[in-house]
Every structure is written in structure tokens, then in C-alpha cells.
Amino acid sequence: MIFKKKFLLLIIFLVITIQTVLYTNNKQKTSFRYFIWTVKEISIGKLISISFFSGLFMSTLLNK
């Protein structure tokens, strides 16, 4: 039981660290289109972080 909690904390720490590095290091800009809306000049790191956390939230929500 203690091993599972430590392993879960390690995984959460690694995910947050990797997402932070991706967010800060990817400064390239891109335009993003969502149906008819166009978001101009969003960084790729921010786009990766938003998509990862929204997918994590939706999968957690659907599994509960």
C-alpha cells in the first residue's frame, strides 16, 4: 500500500515536471483553428499542456 502511494506520487511529480519543461522550452508560435474560431499565435508548449491536462481531466471524469 505504501509502495503504491510512493509510486503514484513519483508519477505525478514526473508528469508535472515534464509538462513544465515542455511549457517553458517550446517558444515556437503557431496559429490554432478550432472549427470556425482561430486563436492566433499560441506557443506550442502551451498548446501541449492544455491538451494534456484537458485529456487527463476528461478521462478522470469519465472513469468516475
Secondary structure as GFF3:
##gff-version 3
##sequence-region A 1 64
A	DSSP	alpha_helix	2	25	.	.	.	ID=ss1
A	DSSP	beta_strand	29	34	.	.	.	ID=ss2
A	DSSP	beta_strand	37	43	.	.	.	ID=ss3
A	DSSP	alpha_helix	44	63	.	.	.	ID=ss4
###
